[in-house]
């Protein structure tokens, strides 16, 4: 289970990313999921950054000031991977970051569900490839 260590995170994000990773391992390998005693382990899984920031600025006109035209939601996670069968495949505190750009006219709450779905899919692919790329 991913833990939240970011200052601000959608309350469901730890559960969403955990389930995406479980689903990827179950559907793309012949491995079974175990609570303990497995040969491959994801450990210390945590969300370390979750923030939104302006990505591009719309030029000011004579009656307006500069303002964001595009915002970016960024999610960063860190985790450890232990392969008891081949320790050369292990990694520690590996960081994965993905983002989603959205129009500044939209609120984060309006796009957050779709954004997290895309971000979590990409993060899961990155983690899966890092852990299982030589299978």
JOKA-V808968 format. One record per pair of residues at least 12 apart in sequence whose ideal C-beta (glycine too) atoms are under 8 Angstrom apart, sorted by the first residue. I is the first residue (numbers start at 1). J is the second residue. Records with the same first field share a line. If there is no record, write none. Layout:
# JOKA-V808968
I = J / J
This chain:
# JOKA-V808968
1 = 14 / 15 / 18 / 45
2 = 14 / 15 / 17 / 18 / 45 / 46 / 47 / 77 / 79
3 = 45 / 46 / 47
4 = 46 / 47 / 50
5 = 46 / 47 / 48
6 = 47 / 48 / 49 / 50 / 51 / 76
7 = 50 / 51
8 = 50 / 51
9 = 47 / 50
10 = 50 / 112 / 116
12 = 116
13 = 47 / 50 / 75 / 116 / 120
14 = 47
16 = 116 / 117 / 120
17 = 47 / 77 / 120 / 123 / 124
18 = 45
20 = 120 / 121 / 123 / 124
21 = 42 / 124 / 127 / 128
23 = 124
24 = 124 / 125 / 127 / 128
25 = 128
28 = 128 / 132
29 = 132 / 135
38 = 84
39 = 83 / 84 / 85
40 = 81 / 82 / 83 / 84 / 85 / 131
41 = 80 / 81 / 82 / 84
42 = 79 / 80 / 81 / 127 / 131
43 = 79 / 80 / 81 / 82
44 = 78 / 79 / 80 / 93
45 = 77 / 78 / 79 / 80
46 = 77 / 78 / 79
47 = 75 / 76 / 77
48 = 76 / 77 / 78 / 95
49 = 74 / 75 / 76 / 97
50 = 73 / 74 / 75 / 76
51 = 73 / 74
52 = 71 / 72 / 73 / 74 / 108
53 = 71 / 72 / 74
54 = 68 / 70 / 71 / 72 / 104
55 = 68 / 70 / 71 / 72 / 101
56 = 68 / 69 / 70
57 = 69
58 = 104
67 = 104
68 = 104
69 = 103 / 104
70 = 101 / 102 / 103 / 104
71 = 101 / 102 / 103 / 104 / 108
72 = 99 / 100 / 101 / 102
73 = 99 / 100 / 102 / 108 / 111 / 112 / 115 / 119
74 = 97 / 98 / 99
75 = 97 / 98 / 99 / 116 / 119 / 120 / 123
76 = 95 / 96 / 97
77 = 95 / 96 / 97 / 123 / 127
78 = 93 / 94 / 95 / 96
79 = 93 / 94 / 96 / 127
80 = 92 / 93 / 94
81 = 94 / 130 / 131
83 = 131
89 = 131 / 134
91 = 130
94 = 130
96 = 123 / 126 / 127 / 130
98 = 118 / 119 / 122 / 123 / 126
99 = 119
100 = 114 / 115 / 116 / 118 / 119
102 = 115
